[in-house]
């Protein structure tokens, strides 16, 4: 309950007395045992299973239905800061990343023949979990206190350093979505090998879990290299874009990674962004203080 509420006027957690290693190994063990479950949302596992399990279109799954679905699909891959969640539990990456789980997951196409959207369904946790029946007591108690509530969530966001990169036009969109949705199994194996794992084994979830160890820049560069060398074949005119994870975009410009015959690009739904990028490019090339460059531009 303390971890869910974080604090009131004071923090509920003693940071200095906390043992992050013990916490992470406990969470890792529960992930491996299946006591904590995240859905595998990449590729088509969830989509196909949803179509097999449910006849009707659904907006919401009961906790029993959620469990049925979770038990039949592989363990999901997500990342919170430096911690990667995956089939082998919890591992620590070299660089931080925000690839967060949401209870709303894309799952089906509707029967409307002109609608092309991938519709979402909302998972639910067990209402009978003890913590849910207790939590209102804490809320009621905190509301009765005279001391005002401090903004701990705001501080946590600040520490996460989210604001610094949020408005960058080159802030790289979540590359894992491109790998998970748009690469074949062999292509994914080739990429993981290129990133430094000599003998990548396993299926899509195990392979995908290895990718976030590397920064998005490194992954994008490796993918560029493989596509340009023809080791991953993307014919001219083909553009691969995430479908199942098309909703996971990054930054203020909602960037999405796509793969074409020239490698990786980051596309925004904002029609103004290409103009801004072009202006930035011209400014960098010509307006950085060199008069000759400026005359050439004129
Ligand atoms: Zn629809």
Boltz pocket constraint, residues with backbone or C-beta under 6 A from the ligand:
constraints:
  - pocket:
      binder: B
      contacts: [[A, 109], [A, 110], [A, 111], [A, 112], [A, 115], [A, 116], [A, 117], [A, 119]]
      max_distance: 6.0
